[in-house]
Amino acid sequence: MRGVLLVALGGVLIYLGIVTSAPADETDAVPNDSDRTYLENPSHDLAGGADLSSQGNGGGANSRGGQPFVPDPDPGHAGSTYADTGYAHSGYADADEPLVPQITPDPIVPVLPDPDPAPQPVVLGREPEEEAPNLDDRRFELSAPGNQTSVVASTLLEAWVERSPEALEALLNGETAGDVPHGQRRLVGTFWQAMLGQGAAVADQARELEGESGVTSAQWALLQTAIEGPGARPMPATVSRRDPLARAMRMVLLEEQAHTALERGRAIDAAEALSDLLHLELTAPWKPHRETLLKWGDSLRQAQGSYRLSKTGAWPSLATEVRPGDSLALVRKRILRERPELLLCTGLIHRVNEIGKYIHPGDPLRIPTDRPNVLVDLDARIVIYRHGDEAVLVWPCGVGRVDKPTPTGAFLIGEKLEEPPWFAGDGKVIPYGDPRNLLGERWMAWNLDGKNSSYGFHGTNEPDGVGGRVSSGCIRMTNESVKELFELLPRGADVLVQP
C-alpha cells in the first residue's frame, strides 16, 4: 500500500453477500507465462514516477554492418488498389465525414430497497488527503441494469480507483442498503479494511464469513489474500465469470500488486498484473472504464520497457548472432528457415534488442518466440498489442460510426504501406500528403479469406477524432501510435476485434 492509511472510523462490520455462487465450470483461469487468458488502487497513480499466421516481413527495419540503419522496404505493393476485394466498399472503408461525439454510457441503475431493517451504518477507512483526482469520465458503468451483485462490484472497484469510498458507503448505508444481503455487506466492508492495511484487525470477522450463505469460496479466498497482503499468498487459481464481486476484488488486488512491483523494480510481475487487469476489465459485466484502461496502459508501457521490450528482459526467446554481411532482413529470413512457426518482422527484432543505427558481426540477438498479435475492443476504443496472451502496449483508437460499424471477428495483417495513398469512395486516388488523405502515416490492411479487405489500421489527419466513433469502419490511430504498431506487427499476425 502507498502512503499512510487512515484507520477506519467506526463500525466496520458491513453486512454484504451475494445470493448465489456461480457454476464451477464457468471460470477465468489465472494466466501463466505460457497460457494467459482474457482476463484499480486509490492511493496511487501507476503511471507516475519511479491472432494466426503466415510469415510476414512486415515492413520493419533493415540494417547492415557498418551501414546506417534504415527501414526494411516492403516491396511489391506500391500503387496497389482494392478494386477486387470481394467487398462492397470501393477502396478503404474510411470516408471524409464529420466527427461524431463519444457516446456517454448510461448511469448505474439503483437497486430497490428491501423492507428489512438496515444494518449498522459503516464508515469506510480513507487514506491521507492528497490532490483530488479528476473524476470526469471515471465511472464504471453497467452494461445493463438489474444485476445487484454487479452494482456492488462496480461500486467497490470505482471507489477504490477514485480514492473515494463515499459512493460505496452510500450504497451500503443509504435507502438501497436493505437490498444488499448481509453477508455481502460484511464481505465488502471487511475486504476494504484489509486493503487499507487493517488485515489483523479484521481477521476474526473474515473467519466468521467462511461458509456464510451468499459468500462464494472465491470471494472468501480473495479476502484472505487481502488480509495477508499482496505477494504473501497466491491469488485463487479461478474466478467465476458469473461472480462479478470476486472479479472486482481480484482487480483491486492486481492493481495493488502492479503498483508494488513497479515500486520495487519487478517489471515482469508488474507487466503480468497489468495485463490481467486489462483483460479482466474488458470482459467484465460493467461498461469498460476507458480512461482507467489507458492509465493502466501507461503503467504497462513503463513495465514492459524493462521486460518484453528490453534486451535484458526474461521473455521467451531464442539466441542468434549477427554474421558478416548480415542485415536484420537476412537475420529474419534465416531464423524463419530454421523456425518456420515463428512470426517476425525486422522492426520487432530491432525494438526488443534495442538496436541503434548499426549492427556488427558477432552482435548477440534475441528472437521472441511468443507470437505478436492485436486485440481491438470497440466498446473501450483501445488497441492492445500482445505477445501471446500478454498485453505489451495499449493505444487509444477511433472506431466505426453507429451507421458504419467496425466489423468484429478474426483477421490477419495483410498489406502494409508507409505514406499510403487513399482510395476514396468515388474512385479517386488521394496521394499521401494531401490534406484530404485520411490515412495518415501508415496503413495495415486486415486480410480475410486470403484477400486484403477494405478495413485496417491507419493514421489520421484528424487526431482529435481518435477515441470516438468517427470512421467508416477502420481503426484510426494517431500517427505516432500507428507507426509504432507498424514496426512491431508482422504480416500474418492475428487481429481479434471484439464488440
C-alpha positions as a printed Julia matrix, in Angstrom:
499×3 Matrix{Float64}:
   0.0     0.0     0.0
   1.18    3.54   -0.71
   1.28    6.23    1.89
  -0.09    6.3     5.4
  -3.56    4.82    5.55
  -6.19    6.34    7.82
  -7.69    3.97   10.31
 -11.32    3.2     9.61
 -13.81    5.3    11.6
 -16.5     3.37   13.38
 -18.08    0.02   12.82
 -16.54   -1.93   10.0
 -18.86   -4.89   10.02
 -20.53   -4.5     6.66
 -23.29   -6.9     6.07
 -22.83   -7.87    2.39
 -23.02  -11.2     0.4
 -24.23  -12.5    -2.88
 -27.3   -14.61   -3.44
 -25.84  -17.43   -5.43
 -22.5   -18.98   -6.25
 -21.56  -19.38   -9.9
 -21.19  -22.78  -11.55
 -17.76  -24.22  -11.07
 -17.28  -24.85  -14.77
 -17.52  -21.19  -15.79
 -14.22  -19.74  -14.67
 -11.43  -17.48  -15.81
  -8.14  -19.24  -15.2
  -5.24  -17.2   -13.9
  -2.85  -16.93  -16.83
   0.68  -18.14  -16.53
   3.73  -17.45  -18.66
   2.66  -19.99  -21.27
  -1.13  -19.81  -21.11
  -2.57  -16.38  -20.45
  -6.3   -15.83  -20.91
  -8.6   -12.87  -21.12
  -8.9   -11.68  -18.43
  -7.78   -0.4    -9.8
  -5.77    1.27   -6.05
  -7.0     4.54   -4.9
  -3.79    5.7    -3.33
  -1.54    5.97   -6.33
  -1.16    6.69  -10.0
   0.54    3.69  -11.56
   1.76    5.75  -14.47
   3.66    8.21  -12.3
   7.3     8.1   -11.29
   9.97    5.94  -10.46
  -4.14  -13.66  -33.68
  -2.68  -16.99  -36.72
  -0.44  -16.75  -39.41
   1.56  -16.87  -42.49
   5.06  -15.47  -42.2
   5.36  -11.74  -42.81
   8.15   -9.37  -43.48
   6.17   -6.5   -42.03
   7.98   -3.51  -43.45
  10.3    -3.39  -40.45
  13.84   -2.18  -40.11
  16.85   -3.29  -42.12
  20.46   -2.53  -41.23
  23.82   -3.78  -42.38
  27.11   -3.99  -40.57
  28.87   -0.7   -40.78
  25.97    0.9   -42.68
  23.29    3.27  -41.36
  20.14    1.55  -40.13
  17.22    2.2   -42.48
  13.69    0.75  -42.56
  13.34   -2.57  -44.36
  11.36   -2.0   -47.59
   8.01   -3.66  -48.13
   8.24   -4.38  -51.88
   5.57   -5.29  -54.33
   2.74   -3.13  -53.07
   3.34    0.39  -54.32
   0.35    1.76  -56.14
  -1.82   -1.24  -55.4
  -5.58   -0.82  -55.31
  -8.5    -2.52  -53.67
 -10.87   -2.89  -56.6
 -11.0    -6.71  -56.39
 -11.54   -7.47  -52.74
 -14.94   -9.09  -52.72
 -16.24   -6.22  -50.59
 -18.96   -3.73  -51.43
 -16.67   -0.86  -50.48
 -14.52    0.78  -53.11
 -11.12    1.37  -51.58
 -10.54    1.97  -47.88
 -13.51    1.96  -45.57
 -12.93    5.4   -44.07
 -14.58    8.42  -45.71
 -14.24   12.12  -45.07
 -17.28   12.68  -42.89
 -17.96   14.77  -39.76
 -16.8    13.51  -36.42
 -19.36   12.04  -34.06
 -19.03   12.77  -30.31
 -18.34    9.91  -27.92
 -21.39    8.12  -26.57
 -21.87    8.68  -22.84
 -22.65    5.42  -21.01
 -25.92    5.0   -19.17
 -25.64    5.6   -15.41
 -25.68    2.82  -12.85
 -29.31    1.92  -12.11
 -30.02    1.99   -8.36
 -31.37   -1.14   -6.7
 -34.75   -1.24   -4.97
 -34.94   -1.0    -1.17
 -35.58   -4.07    0.99
 -38.25   -3.83    3.7
 -35.86   -5.44    6.22
 -34.28   -3.09    8.78
 -30.99   -1.57    7.67
 -27.94   -2.99    9.46
 -25.47   -0.91   11.43
 -24.09    2.01    9.36
 -20.49    1.75    8.24
 -17.82    4.35    7.66
 -15.08    3.08    5.37
 -11.48    3.97    6.07
  -9.8     6.64    3.98
  -6.24    7.32    3.02
  -4.43   10.6     3.78
  -5.54   13.71    1.96
  -3.89   14.19   -1.42
  -4.59   16.08   -4.58
  -8.13   15.27   -5.69
  -8.25   13.14   -8.83
 -10.11   14.23  -11.92
 -13.39   12.35  -11.65
 -14.64   13.22  -15.14
 -15.45   10.12  -17.19
 -14.18    7.83  -14.41
 -17.26    5.8   -13.53
 -17.52    2.06  -14.01
 -20.97    1.83  -15.59
 -23.12   -1.25  -16.01
 -23.91   -2.51  -19.5
 -27.4    -3.46  -18.3
 -29.42   -2.66  -15.15
 -30.78   -5.06  -12.59
 -27.76   -7.1   -11.53
 -27.33   -6.29   -7.84
 -24.02   -8.1    -7.47
 -22.63   -6.16  -10.43
 -23.75   -2.91   -8.82
 -21.9    -3.74   -5.63
 -18.85   -4.96   -7.56
 -18.59   -1.95   -9.87
 -19.12    0.48   -6.99
 -16.39   -1.2    -4.95
 -13.96   -1.01   -7.86
 -14.89    2.58   -8.67
 -14.46    3.64   -5.05
 -11.01    2.05   -4.91
  -9.8     3.53   -8.2
 -11.1     7.02   -7.43
  -9.64    7.06   -3.91
 -13.08    7.83   -2.53
 -15.38    5.44   -0.63
 -18.38    7.8    -0.49
 -20.33    6.09   -3.27
 -19.71    2.69   -1.7
 -20.82    3.95    1.7
 -23.92    5.47    0.14
 -24.78    2.13   -1.47
 -24.28    0.22    1.77
 -25.87    2.69    4.21
 -28.44    4.53    2.08
 -32.02    3.8     1.14
 -30.98    0.87   -1.06
 -28.8    -0.77    1.61
 -31.55   -3.13    2.67
 -31.47   -4.73   -0.75
 -27.85   -5.79   -0.24
 -27.62   -9.17    1.53
 -26.0    -9.0     4.94
 -23.23  -11.46    4.14
 -22.23   -9.44    1.08
 -22.13   -6.23    3.1
 -19.84   -7.8     5.68
 -17.6    -9.22    2.98
 -17.1    -5.92    1.14
 -16.51   -3.93    4.31
 -14.0    -6.43    5.66
 -12.2    -6.55    2.3
 -11.98   -2.76    2.15
 -10.46   -2.52    5.61
  -7.99   -5.29    4.8
  -6.86   -3.42    1.65
  -6.25   -0.36    3.83
  -3.75   -2.35    5.89
  -6.1    -3.38    8.69
  -5.83   -7.1     8.0
  -5.01   -8.12   11.57
  -7.92   -6.1    12.94
 -10.48   -7.8    10.7
  -9.1   -11.35   10.71
 -11.75  -12.6    13.15
 -14.52  -11.06   11.06
 -13.11  -12.77    7.98
 -13.11  -16.18    9.69
 -16.79  -15.75   10.54
 -17.55  -15.22    6.83
 -16.18  -18.58    5.71
 -19.09  -20.7     4.54
 -21.66  -17.96    5.19
 -24.62  -18.12    2.86
 -24.06  -16.0    -0.24
 -20.28  -15.74    0.17
 -18.54  -17.73   -2.56
 -15.35  -19.63   -1.96
 -13.54  -17.37   -4.46
 -14.65  -14.23   -2.63
 -13.52  -15.61    0.72
 -10.15  -16.68   -0.7
  -9.62  -13.2    -2.17
 -10.47  -11.7     1.22
  -7.75  -13.86    2.78
  -5.29  -12.59    0.15
  -6.14   -9.01    1.08
  -5.68   -9.73    4.79
  -2.25  -11.3     4.32
  -1.11   -8.57    1.93
  -0.1    -8.52   -1.75
   2.51  -11.13   -2.54
   2.15  -13.0     0.75
  -0.29  -15.52   -0.69
  -1.1   -16.65   -4.24
  -4.42  -15.46   -5.58
  -7.05  -18.15   -6.22
  -6.48  -20.0    -9.48
 -10.01  -19.39  -10.73
 -12.71  -16.75  -10.53
 -16.19  -17.35  -11.88
 -17.33  -15.35  -14.87
 -20.69  -15.07  -13.11
 -19.15  -13.72   -9.92
 -18.57  -10.0   -10.62
 -17.81   -9.24   -6.98
 -14.92  -11.72   -6.98
 -13.75  -10.12  -10.23
 -13.77   -6.64   -8.72
 -11.94   -7.85   -5.59
  -9.31   -9.52   -7.73
  -8.82   -6.37   -9.81
  -8.28   -4.28   -6.69
  -5.63   -6.77   -5.56
  -3.99   -6.86   -9.01
  -3.64   -3.1    -9.18
  -2.03   -3.02   -5.77
   0.33   -5.8    -6.82
   1.24   -3.91  -10.0
   1.98   -0.73   -8.07
   4.12   -2.55   -5.53
   6.01   -4.4    -8.26
   6.74   -1.18  -10.16
   7.99    0.49   -6.99
  10.33   -2.42   -6.32
  11.58   -2.74   -9.9
   9.92   -6.11  -10.58
   8.95   -5.37  -14.19
   7.75   -8.86  -15.07
   5.37   -9.02  -12.08
   4.0    -5.56  -12.84
   3.53   -6.35  -16.54
   1.68   -9.59  -15.84
  -0.62   -7.98  -13.25
  -1.43   -5.06  -15.56
  -2.08   -7.4   -18.48
  -4.52   -9.37  -16.33
  -6.19   -6.14  -15.2
  -6.77   -5.02  -18.78
  -8.29   -8.32  -19.84
 -10.47   -8.63  -16.74
 -11.87   -5.15  -17.3
 -12.62   -5.82  -20.97
 -14.62   -8.97  -20.1
 -16.42   -7.54  -17.05
 -20.24   -7.19  -16.88
 -19.94   -3.41  -16.49
 -19.15   -0.92  -19.21
 -15.37   -0.56  -19.67
 -13.76    2.41  -17.98
 -11.71    3.76  -20.85
  -9.64    6.37  -19.05
  -8.52    3.89  -16.42
  -7.65    1.35  -19.13
  -5.41    3.95  -20.77
  -3.83    4.82  -17.42
  -3.06    1.16  -16.87
  -1.66    1.18  -20.41
   0.8     3.93  -19.45
   1.95    1.87  -16.48
   2.19   -1.21  -18.7
   4.48    0.64  -21.11
   6.73    1.5   -18.18
   6.85   -2.13  -17.02
   7.3    -3.64  -20.49
  10.13   -1.22  -21.2
  12.13   -3.33  -18.78
  10.66   -6.67  -19.77
   9.16   -7.56  -23.19
  10.72   -4.53  -24.9
  14.14   -4.83  -23.27
  17.05   -6.91  -24.49
  17.73   -7.9   -20.87
  14.12   -8.89  -20.13
  13.43  -12.51  -19.23
  10.98  -13.06  -22.1
  10.78  -16.32  -24.09
  13.36  -16.19  -26.88
  16.0   -17.99  -28.9
  19.55  -16.72  -29.3
  21.45  -15.94  -32.5
  24.17  -13.54  -33.58
  24.89  -11.25  -36.49
  27.01  -12.82  -39.25
  29.31  -10.97  -41.66
  27.22   -9.24  -44.32
  24.01   -9.63  -42.33
  21.13   -7.19  -42.25
  18.14   -7.63  -39.97
  16.17   -8.78  -43.02
  18.71  -11.58  -43.61
  18.67  -12.49  -39.91
  14.9   -12.73  -40.03
  14.89  -14.94  -43.12
  17.49  -17.25  -41.62
  15.52  -17.63  -38.38
  12.31  -18.37  -40.25
  14.01  -21.08  -42.3
  15.06  -22.72  -39.06
  11.86  -21.98  -37.09
   9.0   -21.52  -39.61
   6.39  -21.49  -36.86
   7.64  -18.12  -35.58
   6.17  -14.78  -36.64
   8.68  -11.96  -37.07
   9.35   -8.66  -38.73
  12.61   -6.72  -38.68
  11.07   -3.89  -36.67
  10.21   -6.29  -33.87
  13.75   -7.73  -33.79
  15.13   -4.17  -33.79
  12.88   -3.0   -30.94
  13.3    -5.89  -28.5
  17.07   -5.91  -28.97
  17.31   -2.12  -28.52
  19.49   -1.8   -31.62
  20.91    1.57  -32.54
  21.87    2.67  -36.06
  24.26   -0.2   -36.74
  24.67   -3.91  -36.28
  28.04   -5.64  -36.42
  29.2    -9.22  -36.95
  29.16  -11.08  -33.66
  26.45   -8.93  -32.07
  24.16  -11.16  -29.98
  20.46  -11.02  -30.83
  17.42  -12.49  -29.11
  14.41  -13.55  -31.16
  10.98  -13.51  -29.44
   9.17  -16.84  -29.65
   5.74  -15.66  -28.45
   3.64  -14.68  -31.47
   2.71  -10.98  -31.73
  -0.99  -10.19  -32.18
  -3.54   -7.43  -31.61
  -6.77   -7.21  -29.63
  -9.17   -4.37  -30.53
 -12.02   -3.58  -28.12
 -14.64   -1.42  -29.84
 -16.58   -0.51  -26.7
 -13.46    0.72  -24.89
 -11.98    2.07  -28.16
  -8.5     0.79  -27.47
  -5.9    -1.29  -29.34
  -3.79   -3.77  -27.36
  -0.57   -5.15  -28.86
   0.28   -8.51  -27.29
   2.94  -11.21  -27.23
   0.99  -14.42  -26.92
  -1.81  -13.55  -24.49
   0.16  -10.92  -22.56
  -0.54   -7.25  -23.21
   2.55   -5.23  -24.13
   1.32   -1.83  -25.37
  -2.02   -0.01  -25.36
  -3.21    2.84  -27.57
  -6.5     4.75  -27.94
  -8.28    4.44  -31.27
 -11.24    5.69  -33.23
 -13.8     3.15  -34.43
 -16.66    2.96  -36.91
 -19.69    5.16  -36.55
 -23.0     3.69  -35.48
 -24.2     3.69  -39.09
 -20.91    2.22  -40.4
 -19.64   -0.05  -37.61
 -16.26   -1.7   -37.5
 -16.63   -5.41  -38.26
 -15.91   -7.83  -35.44
 -14.15  -11.16  -35.71
 -10.72  -12.57  -36.55
  -8.47  -11.16  -39.28
  -4.81  -11.36  -40.31
  -2.49   -8.47  -41.06
  -2.08   -8.2   -44.83
  -0.63   -5.37  -46.88
   1.45   -2.79  -45.02
   2.15    0.61  -46.57
   4.19    3.6   -45.45
   2.88    7.01  -46.52
  -0.17    5.43  -48.13
  -2.42    6.94  -50.79
  -6.13    6.95  -50.01
  -8.52    5.34  -52.47
 -11.63    7.42  -51.89
 -15.13    6.03  -52.31
 -15.65    7.93  -55.57
 -12.71    6.11  -57.17
 -10.28    9.0   -56.8
  -6.77    8.35  -55.51
  -5.72   10.96  -52.95
  -1.91   10.92  -52.62
  -0.05   10.89  -49.32
   0.46   14.41  -48.02
  -2.77   15.75  -49.5
  -4.88   17.27  -46.69
  -7.83   15.23  -47.97
  -5.97   11.96  -47.37
  -7.45   10.39  -44.22
  -4.9     7.6   -43.76
  -2.05    9.46  -42.13
   1.42    7.92  -41.96
   0.7     4.17  -42.18
  -1.8     1.59  -43.48
  -2.14   -2.05  -42.37
  -4.87   -3.98  -44.15
  -6.93   -6.68  -42.49
  -6.79   -9.86  -44.52
  -9.89  -12.05  -44.67
 -10.11  -15.3   -46.63
  -6.77  -14.63  -48.27
  -7.64  -11.14  -49.52
  -6.94   -7.64  -48.23
 -10.21   -6.2   -47.05
 -11.08   -2.54  -47.16
 -10.65   -2.36  -43.39
  -7.46   -1.91  -41.42
  -5.34    0.17  -39.05
  -4.22    3.59  -40.2
  -3.14    7.01  -39.01
  -5.15   10.17  -39.38
  -5.01   13.82  -40.31
  -7.69   14.46  -37.67
  -6.1    13.33  -34.35
  -8.9    14.87  -32.28
 -11.18   12.13  -33.61
  -9.11    9.34  -32.07
 -11.12    7.89  -29.21
 -14.52    8.45  -30.82
 -16.9     6.66  -33.15
 -15.72    8.55  -36.2
 -14.71    6.25  -39.04
 -16.45    4.26  -41.76
 -15.24    1.02  -40.19
 -11.45    1.28  -39.98
  -9.44    1.65  -36.78
  -7.97    5.13  -36.62
  -4.88    5.77  -34.51
  -2.65    8.77  -34.03
   0.25    8.82  -36.48
   2.71    8.26  -33.65
   0.8     5.21  -32.4
   0.24    3.61  -35.79
   3.91    3.99  -36.71
   4.88    2.16  -33.52
   2.39   -0.64  -34.2
   3.54   -0.82  -37.85
   7.11   -1.58  -36.82
   6.17   -4.26  -34.3
   3.38   -6.16  -36.05
   4.35   -8.64  -38.8
   2.26   -9.65  -41.75
   0.16  -12.67  -40.9
  -0.35  -11.57  -37.3
  -3.74  -12.22  -35.76
  -6.15   -9.33  -35.23
  -9.12  -10.03  -32.95
 -11.83   -7.37  -32.98
 -14.39   -7.68  -30.18
 -17.55   -5.61  -29.59
